[in-house]
Amino acid sequence: MAMGVPTVLGIALTAVNSVLLTVIAFVWLRNYRQFRSTMVLGLLGFCLVLLVENLVGLVFFLSSMKMLYAADPIAGQVALGMHLLELVAVSFLTYVTLK
């Protein structure tokens, strides 16, 4: 079964989100090692949980979820929209973290 455009774009956005979250995690890990701040540790924990969510989502996109999105195009479009919103949020977070 061929993947539709929303599914392919969802996979791409999830992969980009995962890369950006990995960059943020490394910066926050370095900062935690330097400052030992519980706030930075909390940010690192948040980032790691979101990264795991994206990686699990990527696995589902590549396996069983493509059937769901092929069966219901609205579900694929909603998932794509959510990943696009997440990309916007993670992009802002990456920008301010690297500043």
Helices and strands as residue ranges (DSSP letters): H 5-35, H 38-62, H 65-71, H 73-98
